[in-house]
Amino acid sequence: MTILGVIVFIILQFITPAYGMTYNNRWGASVRSKTGWFIMEIPVFAAMLIMYLISLRYGRPFNWVTFTMFCFFEIHYLQRSIIFPSLMKGTSMMPISIIVVGVFFNTCNALMQGGWLFYLAPTDPDYYPISWFWSPQFIIGTFLFFLGMVINLSADRIIRDLRKDKYDNNYYIPYGWPFKKISSANYFGEILEWVGFAVLCWSMAGLVFVIWSFANIVPRSKAVYERYTQFFGEEFTKLKRYKIFPYIY
């Protein structure tokens, strides 16, 4: 998965997936973005839940720490698969090919995260004892996870509120925090979430997820920056924003 993530990162330097601001009809048949986001994100929520229930059914001892990590993960994907699409404005479209790729990755990711937390993490001695709740990894990781979530949700709300009604398909320049220094604050927040999750879990599975998030989102932020420049020209460039990481990129 790590090697594949590196390959995807390289490919995305030359190919821009057609959804959102970069949508075009050259990627084949499409469906409404609301439907696409639900289909693409709900498998990881469902797969993680099923894996957790199966692990309890077949003798894996209940663990408060892994249960908490499970809840963190599911909160994100509940929002991303159901709440986020239901709040979307406009009638934008998403290619089915993008959805298929998303379903594949999300399913693989659920197998990685759930596989580690519910099946592979040692129980004797316990890798996640109750004292993990006050470990530096859990405290720092939880802070980063929820900080990233706040940034992500705030950025999504600002972008959504720029549209006048549910039929408005235009794009607008977002202003204010967290867009003051970066053009893709929503993507920055999402990467921060998964960095936090990797830290609080302290697992290779979490690290691979961060690598995949970086490989997919960083090229995406570049494409979005270029599209803002194309749409708004000097009105946007004079803001001197970074693409995704403040003062870095």
C-alpha positions in Angstrom: 0.0 0.0 0.0 2.9 2.4 0.7 4.5 1.7 -2.6 1.2 2.1 -4.4 0.7 5.4 -2.5 4.0 6.7 -3.9 3.0 5.6 -7.4 -0.3 7.4 -7.0 1.5 10.6 -5.9 3.6 10.6 -9.0 0.7 9.9 -11.3 -1.3 12.7 -9.8 1.4 15.2 -10.8 0.3 14.6 -14.4 -3.3 13.6 -14.1 -6.0 15.6 -12.3 -9.1 13.6 -11.2 -12.3 15.2 -12.5 -14.4 16.1 -9.5 -15.3 19.3 -7.7 -13.5 22.3 -9.2 -11.7 20.2 -11.7 -14.7 18.3 -13.1 -15.0 17.5 -16.8 -17.0 15.0 -18.8 -14.0 13.1 -20.2 -13.9 10.6 -17.3 -17.0 8.7 -18.4 -20.5 8.4 -17.0 -21.2 10.5 -13.9 -23.7 10.8 -11.0 -24.6 13.6 -8.7 -21.8 14.5 -6.3 -24.1 13.9 -3.4 -24.7 10.4 -4.4 -21.0 9.9 -5.4 -19.7 11.0 -2.0 -22.1 8.7 -0.2 -21.2 5.6 -2.3 -17.5 6.3 -2.1 -17.3 6.9 1.7 -20.0 4.7 3.2 -18.0 1.4 2.6 -15.2 2.4 5.0 -17.8 3.2 7.7 -19.6 0.0 7.2 -16.5 -2.2 6.9 -15.0 -0.8 10.0 -18.2 -1.4 12.0 -18.6 -5.0 10.7 -14.9 -5.8 11.5 -15.4 -4.5 15.0 -18.6 -6.4 15.7 -17.0 -9.6 14.3 -14.0 -9.2 16.5 -16.2 -9.0 19.6 -18.4 -11.9 18.5 -15.5 -14.3 18.1 -13.6 -13.7 21.4 -11.6 -10.5 21.0 -11.7 -8.9 24.5 -13.4 -5.5 24.7 -10.9 -2.8 25.0 -11.8 0.8 25.9 -8.8 2.3 24.0 -9.4 0.6 20.7 -13.2 1.3 21.1 -12.3 5.0 21.5 -10.1 4.9 18.4 -12.9 3.1 16.5 -15.4 5.9 17.5 -13.0 8.6 16.4 -12.6 6.9 13.0 -16.4 6.3 12.6 -17.2 9.9 13.6 -15.1 11.2 10.6 -16.7 8.8 8.1 -20.2 9.3 9.4 -19.8 13.0 8.7 -18.1 12.4 5.3 -20.5 9.8 4.0 -23.9 11.1 5.2 -23.7 14.6 6.8 -21.3 16.2 4.2 -23.2 15.1 1.1 -26.6 16.0 2.6 -25.4 19.6 3.1 -23.9 20.1 -0.3 -25.3 22.9 -2.5 -25.3 22.9 -6.3 -25.8 20.1 -8.8 -22.2 19.1 -9.5 -21.4 15.7 -10.9 -18.8 13.0 -10.1 -17.5 10.4 -12.5 -18.3 6.8 -11.6 -14.7 5.9 -12.3 -13.6 8.2 -9.5 -16.1 6.6 -7.2 -14.9 3.1 -8.0 -11.3 4.0 -7.2 -12.5 5.7 -4.0 -14.4 2.6 -2.9 -11.4 0.4 -3.5 -9.0 2.6 -1.5 -11.6 3.1 1.4 -12.2 -0.6 1.7 -8.4 -1.4 1.7 -8.0 1.3 4.4 -10.7 -0.1 6.6 -9.0 -3.5 6.4 -5.7 -1.9 7.4 -7.1 0.1 10.3 -9.6 -2.4 11.6 -7.2 -5.3 11.0 -4.6 -3.7 13.3 -7.0 -2.4 16.0 -9.3 -5.4 16.2 -7.2 -8.4 15.2 -3.5 -7.8 15.1 -2.7 -5.5 18.0 -1.3 -7.7 20.8 -3.5 -8.4 23.8 -0.9 -10.3 25.8 0.7 -8.1 26.9 -1.9 -5.6 26.0 -0.6 -3.1 23.4 -3.4 -0.7 24.3 -3.7 -0.8 28.1 -6.1 1.7 29.9 -3.0 3.8 30.7 -2.7 4.5 26.9 -5.4 7.2 27.5 -2.8 9.4 29.3 0.2 8.5 27.1 1.9 11.3 25.1 0.8 9.5 21.9 -2.9 9.5 22.7 -3.0 13.0 24.1 -1.1 14.6 21.3 -2.7 12.5 18.6 -6.2 13.2 19.9 -5.5 17.0 20.0 -4.2 16.9 16.4 -7.2 14.7 15.2 -9.9 17.0 16.6 -8.0 20.2 15.6 -7.8 18.8 12.0 -11.5 18.0 12.2 -12.5 21.5 13.3 -10.4 23.0 10.5 -11.9 20.6 8.0 -15.5 21.2 9.0 -15.0 25.0 9.3 -13.5 25.2 5.8 -16.3 23.0 4.3 -18.9 25.2 5.9 -17.3 28.4 4.6 -17.1 27.0 1.0 -20.6 25.7 1.2 -22.0 29.0 2.5 -20.5 30.9 -0.4 -23.1 29.4 -2.7 -26.4 31.3 -2.8 -28.7 28.3 -3.0 -28.9 24.6 -3.8 -28.8 25.3 -7.6 -25.7 27.5 -7.5 -22.8 25.7 -9.2 -20.4 28.6 -9.2 -17.2 28.8 -7.3 -16.0 31.6 -5.1 -12.9 32.6 -3.2 -13.2 31.7 0.5 -12.0 34.2 3.0 -11.2 34.3 6.7 -9.9 31.6 9.0 -8.8 28.9 8.1 -8.2 30.2 4.6 -6.1 33.2 5.6 -2.8 31.6 4.6 -3.8 28.5 2.5 -6.2 27.9 -0.4 -7.1 24.3 0.6 -7.8 24.6 4.3 -10.3 21.7 4.1 -7.5 19.4 2.8 -5.0 20.6 5.4 -7.5 19.8 8.1 -8.0 16.3 6.8 -4.3 15.5 6.6 -3.9 16.9 10.2 -6.7 14.6 11.3 -5.0 11.5 10.0 -1.6 12.5 11.3 -3.3 12.7 14.7 -5.0 9.3 14.2 -1.6 7.7 13.3 0.0 9.2 16.4 -2.8 8.3 18.8 -2.8 4.7 17.4 1.0 4.6 17.1 0.7 1.9 14.4 2.1 1.2 10.9 -1.5 1.0 9.6 -2.0 4.6 10.7 1.3 5.7 9.2 0.3 4.1 5.8 -3.0 6.0 5.9 -1.1 9.3 6.4 1.1 8.5 3.4 -1.9 7.7 1.3 -3.6 10.9 2.4 -0.6 12.9 1.5 -0.2 11.2 -1.8 -3.8 12.0 -2.8 -4.5 15.3 -1.1 -1.3 17.3 -1.8 -1.5 17.0 -5.6 -5.2 17.8 -5.3 -4.4 21.0 -3.4 -2.1 22.0 -6.3 -4.9 21.4 -8.9 -7.3 23.4 -6.8 -4.8 26.3 -6.5 -4.3 26.3 -10.2 -8.1 26.3 -10.8 -8.6 29.3 -8.4 -5.8 31.1 -10.4 -7.5 30.2 -13.6 -11.0 31.3 -12.4 -10.0 34.5 -10.5 -6.6 35.6 -11.8 -5.0 38.5 -9.9 -7.9 38.7 -7.5 -6.8 35.3 -6.1 -3.0 35.5 -6.6 -2.6 38.8 -4.8 -3.8 37.0 -1.6 -0.4 35.2 -1.7 -1.8 32.0 -0.2 0.0 28.7 0.1 -1.5 25.6 -1.5 -2.0 23.5 1.6 0.8 23.8 4.2 1.2 27.3 5.7 4.6 28.9 4.9 5.8 25.6 3.3 3.8 24.7 0.1 
